[in-house]
Amino acid sequence: MVLRKKRKRNLRHGVKRLAQITVHGGMNKMKVAHKIANNTLYVSICGELDESCAAPLRVRLDELFDAAGIARVVLDLAGVSFMDSTGIGMLIGRYKVLKAKGIPLLLSSPQTVVDKLLSLSGIYEIMPKIG
């Protein structure tokens, strides 16, 4: 379910900025912001990535991945305070979607708890951590 959507466009440079959406799953909600610059889709996720938010987030990310001309995707996880196995499954599913298109998925700035979970699960072997 989409609650709020904001879009700003820098027409002079052709860069989309601050496109935000809030996805709801049960009692939890997640904020997703994105921009496209230099053929890279940057997606910032804020909230708890668990069973209640994984499905609507998956739908939103798949919509973003359909943007023409993107060469790589960077998921900024700095705002993710919690992730469970459903979140890991959602990330792996998005990796497979992008891999089929030949687009690498990179993870950026996870908080300590999330970073430890991703390290233990081996996610960084297929989705490198940057920054």
Secondary structure, DSSP 8 states (H G I E B T S, - for coil): -EEEEEEEEETTTTEEEEEEEEEEETTEEEEEEEEEETTEEEEEEEEEESHHHHHHHHHHHHHHHT-TT--EEEEEEEEEEEE-HHHHHHHHHHHHHHHHTT--EEEE---HHHHHHHHHHTGGGTS-EE-
